[in-house]
Amino acid sequence: MFYRMNPRILPSVRLADSVVIEPPYVHRRRKADEYIVYLIKKGVMYLEEDGRAVTLQQGDVFVLDPRFTHVGVKASWCEYFYVHFRHPEIEPFEEEKGFQKLLLENRQESIQSDIFSYEKCEGQSLYLPKHYHMADYSSLVKVTELLNEAVENNTTQLENYKTMLACKILEAFVEIGRSYVSTETVAYVEEQPRSYRNVQEMLNYLNREYAGDITGQLLEKEFGGNFDYMNRTFKKVTGQTIFRYLNRVRINHAKALILNSPWKMSKIGESVGFPDEYYFSRVFKKYTGKSPTEYAREGLNGRKSGK
């Protein structure tokens, strides 16, 4: 089960802190009028939600639902974070057939998006798992750091602290959702043809290594396959060829450098993977309709006029 929320709206957070409980304390029976998220730092917690037993251990995330009654059923030592929040656009979401595919498609859309655009690319919803064990230690550390920062903001109470608190909590929720996609969709990916998995790996590779001397021969060596076959599969999955996608990534980075660096066009082209300045100019114009110099001039004029 998940909770689907609109990530464009910050949650309203009432409480965020960490606490240690120890015997003989047991959580009292209650039905909250808000969502409560627990992240277990150490120890173990024994609960019932709507009559169903729940055992939470180190690294577990659990969302207490305001529709249900919660009660502790056994005393234990436990250290955990808690976040009490409301959100105007959150709803329970039962996992449906094709849900893992949906999560992976959302990630693929994000990977292929233009990082220099104002366009939103993360999809319409954030999916927060109801009960999830964060086995990925790096993700667990990151979420822990974000919650510590959230608690600090709530403690200092400086101007706009509630906004900062909500931002950190939302970021923690996003990281939890990302961790779930990275670790829990592995089984689905492994069921897909190897070519599909190669495309996912190649997208990450091209986004990361775009400035290098990437050739078909290099990709064959890197991914262990025939380039023509990889290219056909890549286009089938993404809608564009490998080098068209790579050039789009390079040109997007070049556009940012043209408007925000003092470098000459030759250096900009080289830094994004085009060592030949004339070829860089030709590709840039193909993708933008303008030469790099024209693009720079229009950008400068726009800033001078306040656009």
Backbone torsions as a table, in degrees:
resi	resn	phi	psi	omega
1	MET	NA	147.6	-179.0
2	PHE	-133.0	168.0	170.2
3	TYR	-119.3	118.7	-177.8
4	ARG	-94.3	125.0	179.9
5	MET	-135.0	158.9	177.4
6	ASN	-83.2	112.2	-176.3
7	PRO	-75.4	-6.6	179.0
8	ARG	-81.8	-8.2	179.1
9	ILE	-113.5	128.0	179.5
10	LEU	-71.4	142.8	173.6
11	PRO	-69.8	152.6	171.8
12	SER	-93.1	112.6	-173.3
13	VAL	-103.8	124.9	178.6
14	ARG	-92.3	-44.5	-178.3
15	LEU	-135.9	142.4	172.0
16	ALA	-152.0	119.0	-177.1
17	ASP	-166.4	178.1	172.7
18	SER	-124.9	155.3	-175.4
19	VAL	-152.2	156.6	173.4
20	VAL	-114.1	129.6	173.2
21	ILE	-115.7	150.1	179.5
22	GLU	-148.7	156.1	-179.3
23	PRO	-54.6	144.7	11.1
24	PRO	-93.8	15.7	-175.8
25	TYR	-65.2	136.9	172.9
26	VAL	-134.3	136.7	179.9
27	HIS	-54.6	131.9	178.8
28	ARG	-72.8	159.1	177.4
29	ARG	-71.6	132.5	178.9
30	ARG	-159.8	158.7	171.6
31	LYS	-129.1	101.3	-173.3
32	ALA	-73.4	159.9	176.2
33	ASP	-103.5	24.4	-178.6
34	GLU	-153.0	165.4	173.5
35	TYR	-80.7	145.3	176.8
36	ILE	-131.3	128.2	178.0
37	VAL	-110.4	131.2	174.3
38	TYR	-109.4	139.8	166.3
39	LEU	-127.0	117.6	-176.1
40	ILE	-80.3	120.0	178.4
41	LYS	-85.1	-46.7	179.5
42	LYS	-150.1	157.1	175.0
43	GLY	84.1	-156.9	-176.2
44	VAL	-145.4	147.7	179.6
45	MET	-129.8	136.3	-179.9
46	TYR	-114.8	118.8	-177.6
47	LEU	-130.6	166.2	163.5
48	GLU	-126.7	135.7	173.5
49	GLU	-123.1	118.0	-179.2
50	ASP	54.2	37.7	177.5
51	GLY	84.7	-3.2	-179.4
52	ARG	-99.9	128.5	-178.9
53	ALA	-71.5	138.2	178.6
54	VAL	-134.5	125.7	174.3
55	THR	-111.5	120.6	-177.4
56	LEU	-109.7	131.7	-179.5
57	GLN	-123.9	176.3	-176.7
58	GLN	-52.2	128.5	-179.9
59	GLY	91.4	-3.1	-179.9
60	ASP	-83.9	136.4	170.3
61	VAL	-106.9	135.9	178.7
62	PHE	-142.9	134.5	179.1
63	VAL	-104.6	118.7	175.2
64	LEU	-84.1	126.0	-172.4
65	ASP	-92.9	130.1	-179.3
66	PRO	-66.5	-10.0	177.6
67	ARG	-77.8	-17.3	-170.6
68	PHE	-117.3	159.9	174.9
69	THR	-90.9	137.9	-179.7
70	HIS	-120.2	147.2	178.2
71	VAL	-156.4	143.8	172.8
72	GLY	-76.9	141.9	-176.8
73	VAL	-116.8	-9.0	-177.5
74	LYS	-158.8	135.1	178.7
75	ALA	-72.8	141.5	178.8
76	SER	-162.6	162.6	174.7
77	TRP	-87.4	132.8	-177.5
78	CYS	-157.6	137.7	171.7
79	GLU	-116.7	129.3	-174.5
80	TYR	-154.1	156.4	169.5
81	PHE	-86.7	149.4	170.1
82	TYR	-137.1	142.3	178.9
83	VAL	-132.4	120.8	176.0
84	HIS	-103.1	121.8	-175.3
85	PHE	-148.3	162.5	169.8
86	ARG	-126.8	159.1	179.0
87	HIS	-151.8	132.6	-176.4
88	PRO	-70.9	-18.1	-178.4
89	GLU	-132.1	72.9	175.5
90	ILE	-136.3	141.0	-179.2
91	GLU	-152.0	148.8	174.9
92	PRO	-64.1	145.6	-177.9
93	PHE	-140.1	114.5	177.4
94	GLU	-81.4	132.6	-179.8
95	GLU	-59.8	128.8	-178.2
96	GLU	-111.9	168.8	175.8
97	LYS	-61.0	132.0	-178.6
98	GLY	89.9	2.3	-176.3
99	PHE	-66.0	-42.2	178.9
100	GLN	-60.5	-39.5	177.9
101	LYS	-63.1	-41.2	178.3
102	LEU	-59.4	-44.7	-179.9
103	LEU	-61.4	-42.5	179.9
104	LEU	-69.6	-35.5	176.5
105	GLU	-65.4	-38.5	176.2
106	ASN	-61.6	-40.7	179.5
107	ARG	-66.9	-42.5	179.9
108	GLN	-61.9	-41.4	178.1
109	GLU	-61.2	-40.2	179.3
110	SER	-65.9	-44.6	-179.2
111	ILE	-60.6	-35.4	-176.5
112	GLN	-87.7	-2.6	-174.8
113	SER	-75.1	163.9	179.2
114	ASP	-84.8	110.8	-175.6
115	ILE	-69.6	-14.1	-177.8
116	PHE	-100.1	10.2	-178.0
117	SER	-99.2	158.4	172.9
118	TYR	-81.1	-7.2	-177.2
119	GLU	-64.1	138.4	172.1
120	LYS	-78.6	137.3	-174.6
121	CYS	-131.5	4.2	-174.2
122	GLU	-89.7	7.7	-178.1
123	GLY	85.3	174.6	-175.1
124	GLN	-83.7	-15.8	-170.6
125	SER	-136.3	149.7	168.9
126	LEU	-107.8	130.0	-179.1
127	TYR	-105.8	110.8	-179.8
128	LEU	-101.0	115.8	-178.5
129	PRO	-66.4	142.3	-179.3
130	LYS	-68.0	-45.8	-179.7
131	HIS	-136.8	115.0	-173.8
132	TYR	-144.7	130.4	175.4
133	HIS	-93.2	119.8	-178.0
134	MET	-84.1	86.3	-178.3
135	ALA	-75.5	-22.8	178.2
136	ASP	-76.8	108.3	-172.9
137	TYR	-62.8	-38.7	-178.7
138	SER	-64.0	-39.2	177.0
139	SER	-67.2	-39.7	178.7
140	LEU	-61.7	-42.8	178.8
141	VAL	-63.0	-42.4	-178.7
142	LYS	-64.4	-44.4	178.6
143	VAL	-63.7	-40.2	178.0
144	THR	-61.0	-43.2	178.6
145	GLU	-63.2	-42.5	179.8
146	LEU	-63.5	-41.0	179.4
147	LEU	-69.6	-35.3	175.2
148	ASN	-62.6	-41.7	177.6
149	GLU	-65.4	-38.3	178.3
150	ALA	-62.3	-45.4	179.3
151	VAL	-61.3	-41.0	179.9
152	GLU	-63.1	-42.4	177.4
153	ASN	-61.0	-39.6	-178.7
154	ASN	-71.3	-24.0	-178.6
155	THR	-83.3	-41.4	-176.1
156	THR	-71.8	-33.3	178.2
157	GLN	56.1	37.4	173.7
158	LEU	-76.3	171.4	-176.0
159	GLU	-55.5	138.8	-179.4
160	ASN	64.6	23.3	-176.4
161	TYR	-66.1	-32.1	179.6
162	LYS	-67.9	-34.4	176.7
163	THR	-67.8	-44.4	177.4
164	MET	-62.1	-39.5	177.8
165	LEU	-60.4	-48.3	-178.9
166	ALA	-63.2	-38.0	179.1
167	CYS	-62.7	-44.1	-179.8
168	LYS	-66.6	-39.7	179.1
169	ILE	-65.5	-43.7	178.4
170	LEU	-62.7	-40.4	178.6
171	GLU	-62.9	-39.7	177.2
172	ALA	-63.1	-41.6	178.3
173	PHE	-62.4	-41.7	178.5
174	VAL	-61.9	-42.8	-179.5
175	GLU	-65.3	-38.0	176.4
176	ILE	-63.0	-44.5	178.1
177	GLY	-62.8	-40.3	177.9
178	ARG	-63.9	-42.7	179.6
179	SER	-59.5	-41.6	179.2
180	TYR	-60.8	-46.9	-179.2
181	VAL	-61.3	-41.8	-176.2
182	SER	-68.2	-34.4	-173.5
183	THR	-103.5	-34.2	-172.6
184	GLU	-93.4	-12.2	177.9
185	THR	-96.6	5.8	-179.5
186	VAL	-58.6	-44.1	-178.4
187	ALA	-59.9	-41.4	179.6
188	TYR	-64.2	-44.4	-178.6
189	VAL	-62.5	-40.3	-178.4
190	GLU	-66.1	-20.8	177.0
191	GLU	-79.2	-17.4	-178.3
192	GLN	-82.7	159.7	177.0
193	PRO	-57.7	151.5	179.8
194	ARG	-57.3	-33.4	-179.6
195	SER	-61.4	-37.2	178.1
196	TYR	-64.2	-44.3	179.8
197	ARG	-64.8	-35.9	178.4
198	ASN	-61.3	-38.3	-179.8
199	VAL	-63.6	-42.7	178.9
200	GLN	-61.7	-43.0	179.9
201	GLU	-67.8	-36.4	-178.4
202	MET	-69.6	-37.8	176.6
203	LEU	-58.8	-45.8	177.9
204	ASN	-62.2	-42.0	-178.9
205	TYR	-62.7	-47.3	-178.1
206	LEU	-65.6	-38.2	177.5
207	ASN	-65.4	-31.7	-176.6
208	ARG	-87.4	-38.9	-171.4
209	GLU	-108.2	18.9	-172.0
210	TYR	-54.6	-29.0	-175.1
211	ALA	-80.4	-10.0	-177.8
212	GLY	-80.9	175.9	178.8
213	ASP	-85.0	84.8	-175.1
214	ILE	-93.7	121.6	179.1
215	THR	-125.2	167.4	176.2
216	GLY	-61.2	-38.4	179.2
217	GLN	-64.1	-40.6	178.4
218	LEU	-63.5	-42.0	-179.8
219	LEU	-67.0	-36.3	175.5
220	GLU	-60.5	-42.3	179.6
221	LYS	-68.9	-40.0	-176.1
222	GLU	-70.3	-38.9	-172.9
223	PHE	-112.7	0.9	171.6
224	GLY	63.6	51.4	179.4
225	GLY	-158.9	174.9	176.8
226	ASN	-77.6	131.0	-173.9
227	PHE	-62.5	-43.4	-178.4
228	ASP	-59.7	-41.8	178.6
229	TYR	-66.2	-43.5	178.8
230	MET	-61.6	-39.2	-178.2
231	ASN	-66.0	-41.8	178.6
232	ARG	-64.2	-42.4	179.5
233	THR	-65.9	-42.3	179.3
234	PHE	-59.3	-44.1	-179.8
235	LYS	-67.3	-36.7	179.5
236	LYS	-63.4	-38.6	-176.9
237	VAL	-82.1	-39.8	-171.8
238	THR	-105.3	-17.6	-178.2
239	GLY	89.0	2.8	178.8
240	GLN	-148.7	157.7	-179.8
241	THR	-73.1	167.4	-178.1
242	ILE	-60.3	-49.4	-174.5
243	PHE	-77.2	-24.1	172.5
244	ARG	-67.2	-43.4	177.2
245	TYR	-63.2	-45.7	-179.6
246	LEU	-60.0	-43.8	179.6
247	ASN	-64.3	-36.1	178.1
248	ARG	-64.3	-41.5	176.5
249	VAL	-61.2	-45.3	-178.9
250	ARG	-63.5	-44.3	-178.2
251	ILE	-66.3	-37.9	177.3
252	ASN	-60.9	-42.1	177.4
253	HIS	-67.4	-37.5	178.8
254	ALA	-63.9	-41.9	178.9
255	LYS	-58.1	-41.8	179.6
256	ALA	-65.8	-41.6	-179.4
257	LEU	-68.3	-37.9	179.4
258	ILE	-59.1	-40.8	-176.4
259	LEU	-86.2	-14.8	-171.5
260	ASN	-131.1	10.9	178.1
261	SER	-134.3	158.5	179.1
262	PRO	-89.5	7.6	-173.2
263	TRP	-69.4	153.2	171.8
264	LYS	-72.6	159.5	-177.3
265	MET	-60.6	-35.7	-179.7
266	SER	-62.6	-40.9	179.8
267	LYS	-70.6	-39.0	178.1
268	ILE	-62.2	-46.8	179.1
269	GLY	-59.0	-45.4	-179.4
270	GLU	-63.0	-37.8	-176.1
271	SER	-70.2	-19.0	-180.0
272	VAL	-108.8	8.4	174.3
273	GLY	108.7	11.4	178.0
274	PHE	-120.1	86.1	-178.4
275	PRO	-67.0	-21.5	178.2
276	ASP	-93.8	114.0	-175.2
277	GLU	-61.7	-37.6	-176.8
278	TYR	-71.0	-38.8	176.5
279	TYR	-66.6	-39.6	176.4
280	PHE	-57.3	-46.2	-179.0
281	SER	-63.3	-40.5	-178.8
282	ARG	-65.7	-44.8	179.9
283	VAL	-67.4	-40.3	-179.5
284	PHE	-59.4	-44.4	-179.2
285	LYS	-67.7	-34.5	178.6
286	LYS	-62.1	-37.6	-175.2
287	TYR	-90.0	-23.8	-175.2
288	THR	-116.5	-16.6	-176.1
289	GLY	83.6	0.9	-179.0
290	LYS	-136.5	153.0	171.8
291	SER	-74.1	161.1	176.9
292	PRO	-55.7	-38.3	-179.3
293	THR	-67.4	-43.0	177.4
294	GLU	-62.9	-40.8	179.2
295	TYR	-62.9	-41.0	179.2
296	ALA	-66.1	-41.9	-178.7
297	ARG	-64.2	-43.5	179.6
298	GLU	-66.5	-38.2	178.1
299	GLY	-65.4	-40.9	178.6
300	LEU	-66.2	-42.4	178.3
301	ASN	-62.7	-38.3	179.0
302	GLY	-62.5	-40.2	179.2
303	ARG	-70.0	-36.6	179.1
304	LYS	-65.8	-34.2	-178.7
305	SER	-87.5	-0.7	178.2
306	GLY	85.9	10.9	-179.1
307	LYS	-76.7	NA	NA
